[in-house]
Amino acid sequence: MGHTVIQLPVPPLEPLVREHLASRVPPVLPSDSGVACAHITLLGPFVGEHDVDDTLMAELTDFFARVSPFDYELVDVRRFPDGTVYLAPHPEAPFQRLTEELAAKYPAWPPYGGAFPDVIPHVSLGSTSLGELQTALASLIPVPVRAAEAHLTWWSTTSVRTLARFSMDGATTESRA
């Protein structure tokens, strides 16, 4: 079982997140090296894989064509109540705005299935020791990132693959599998 996610890739953290996913039991294995495992979720779970069609692709292409690329930093290591460690972006507002707009456009798919009253933009780093991660990330923080592309990605308990990429300048690189 799995689901799609609309996400913004975070390339500087890719090695760290891939290492975490590979160490899970069972491991989550990307289909290829181009899959962005390090990401900030904008909307997920999203449509079923069978619902990814030309109409949806056109809607998402149009949506992201109107989004200007933006810079942000990952500045703070935090922990959710369930123990998941994450990095928080600054500023948060662009992520919150995009999530709100996507949720309004696709009301059948509330962020995180409606499980949380507030959506907190974040890059998940797993449930490892907060101290270990703070030490590992000390030389990296703040992590500068430019959001210029969104991905529609399929996630399951054992695999992840990119279905499509949407450039914020309006071009689309499709890689539906």
Secondary structure, 3 states (H helix, E strand, C coil): CEEEEEEEECHHHHHHHHHHHHHCCCCCEECCCCCCCCEEEEECCCCCHHHCCHHHHHHHHHHHHCCCCEEEEEEEEEECCCCCEEEEEECCHHHHHHHHHHHHHCCCCCHHHHCCCCCCCCEEEECCCHHHHHHHHCCCCCEEEEECEEEEEEEECCEEEEEEEEECCCCEEECCC
